[in-house]
Amino acid sequence: MSGRSAPLDPLRDAWRGDLADIALASTHFAPHYVKPVSRMVSAGPLHVKADDGSEVAADMGEEEFALLDITGGWAWGYRVADHIVGYVPATRLKV
């Protein structure tokens, strides 16, 4: 990395304090980078936080999800169609 980091868009840039999408490695520092794993997810909300009561970033149909992490029963990643980042219950992931 050299120069300044570009501003992060929390809705579209998959970056947290502990890890980030490998696609951001050239512009943003994170302790760990993850290569997304493609999974299908069943229909339902894409949450901003790993909490059923949190704000909904988007409503998803049965579609492709780029999985970056699973912790505490929640899958974190982004909707492949438009790169909206968020959490879904891990039970909605299809193998």
Secondary structure, DSSP 4 states (H G I P E B T S, - for coil): --SPPPPP-TTT--B-SS-EEGGGTTT---S-EE--EEEEE-SEEEESSSSTTSPEEEEE-SEEEEEEEEETTEEEEEETTT--EEEEEGGGEE-
